[in-house]
Amino acid sequence: MTHDLFRADSYLRECSATVTALTPEGGVVLDRTVFYPLGGGQAGDAGVLLRPDGTALAIADTRKGKDAEGRPTADIVHVPAPGQALGLAVGDAVTAR
């Protein structure tokens, strides 16, 4: 489950987070995020995940997670822009910006 910090403070621009899962499609699930997912006619947020070494993973879109049957879950999936090496593992610390 991703704690959606944007619900309490829509002006929050970044947060520290931990990678909790990597999806088979290459998405990144965090324990908390400032990224709003696609929904209600609003596009999903884009931005970057900063690794501890300072390198950035560009995020092109943010979506609500889905289970094996396609039902929405409490996860928020950060979708990297194409052509990047993910370079993340479960348990890694990042800054979502």
VOVEXFI-901829 format. One record per residue (C-alpha): residue number from 0; residue in three letters; x, y, z. Coordinates in steps of 0.001 Angstrom, whole numbers, plus 500000, padded with zeros to 6 digits. Example, Ala and Ser with C-alpha at 12.3 -4.5 7.8 and 13.67 -1.06 7.14 Angstrom:
2
REC   seq   type       xx       yy       zz
REC     0    ALA   512300   495500   507800
REC     1    SER   513670   498940   507140
This chain:
97
REC   seq   type       xx       yy       zz
REC     0    MET   500000   500000   500000
REC     1    THR   501322   503419   499032
REC     2    HIS   500709   506275   501481
REC     3    ASP   499413   509098   499244
REC     4    LEU   500919   512247   500774
REC     5    PHE   499272   514498   498159
REC     6    ARG   495887   513925   499858
REC     7    ALA   497046   515797   502996
REC     8    ASP   499144   518451   501208
REC     9    SER   498540   519003   497494
REC    10    TYR   501463   521472   497367
REC    11    LEU   504056   518956   498586
REC    12    ARG   506720   518654   495856
REC    13    GLU   508970   515850   497140
REC    14    CYS   509330   513174   499780
REC    15    SER   511726   510461   500836
REC    16    ALA   510422   506961   500145
REC    17    THR   511359   503290   499999
REC    18    VAL   510823   500964   497029
REC    19    THR   508308   498307   498135
REC    20    ALA   507776   496511   494812
REC    21    LEU   508754   496411   491142
REC    22    THR   505975   495452   488729
REC    23    PRO   506451   492951   485889
REC    24    GLU   505856   495857   483468
REC    25    GLY   508781   497804   484957
REC    26    GLY   506859   500121   487291
REC    27    VAL   508063   501185   490732
REC    28    VAL   505859   501062   493850
REC    29    LEU   506890   503198   496829
REC    30    ASP   505777   503165   500458
REC    31    ARG   504789   506856   500114
REC    32    THR   504552   509352   497283
REC    33    VAL   503704   512898   496228
REC    34    PHE   502779   511694   492700
REC    35    TYR   499059   511777   491844
REC    36    PRO   497973   508767   489726
REC    37    LEU   495895   508927   486551
REC    38    GLY   492217   509087   487408
REC    39    GLY   489072   511193   487414
REC    40    GLY   490014   512828   484114
REC    41    GLN   493359   514014   485461
REC    42    ALA   496637   512811   483957
REC    43    GLY   499104   511001   486201
REC    44    ASP   502021   513028   487515
REC    45    ALA   505504   512897   485975
REC    46    GLY   508797   513704   487671
REC    47    VAL   511893   511906   488913
REC    48    LEU   512973   509378   491492
REC    49    LEU   516390   510367   492817
REC    50    ARG   518654   507526   493870
REC    51    PRO   520984   507962   496893
REC    52    ASP   523954   508413   494526
REC    53    GLY   522207   511449   492979
REC    54    THR   521244   509851   489661
REC    55    ALA   517661   510289   488512
REC    56    LEU   515101   507885   487092
REC    57    ALA   512633   509892   484969
REC    58    ILE   509001   509009   485681
REC    59    ALA   506728   509517   482660
REC    60    ASP   503392   508590   484271
REC    61    THR   501797   507473   487514
REC    62    ARG   498998   504903   487674
REC    63    LYS   496903   503098   490251
REC    64    GLY   498142   499569   490895
REC    65    LYS   496107   496556   489792
REC    66    ASP   495959   492982   491060
REC    67    ALA   496210   489851   488898
REC    68    GLU   492511   490153   487975
REC    69    GLY   492870   493818   486975
REC    70    ARG   491154   495262   490060
REC    71    PRO   492585   498463   491582
REC    72    THR   494817   498099   494644
REC    73    ALA   496103   500616   497201
REC    74    ASP   499454   500780   495372
REC    75    ILE   500555   503692   493213
REC    76    VAL   502833   502692   490328
REC    77    HIS   505470   505108   489031
REC    78    VAL   506054   504352   485330
REC    79    PRO   509601   505128   484137
REC    80    ALA   510181   506866   480815
REC    81    PRO   511298   504396   478118
REC    82    GLY   514952   503595   477470
REC    83    GLN   516274   503865   481021
REC    84    ALA   517986   501335   483228
REC    85    LEU   515772   500938   486284
REC    86    GLY   518684   500541   488712
REC    87    LEU   516403   500016   491715
REC    88    ALA   515602   497106   494011
REC    89    VAL   513027   496507   496726
REC    90    GLY   514208   498236   499882
REC    91    ASP   516113   501026   498094
REC    92    ALA   515667   504573   499406
REC    93    VAL   514721   507280   496890
REC    94    THR   513490   510836   496814
REC    95    ALA   510291   511266   494798
REC    96    ARG   510235   514685   493150
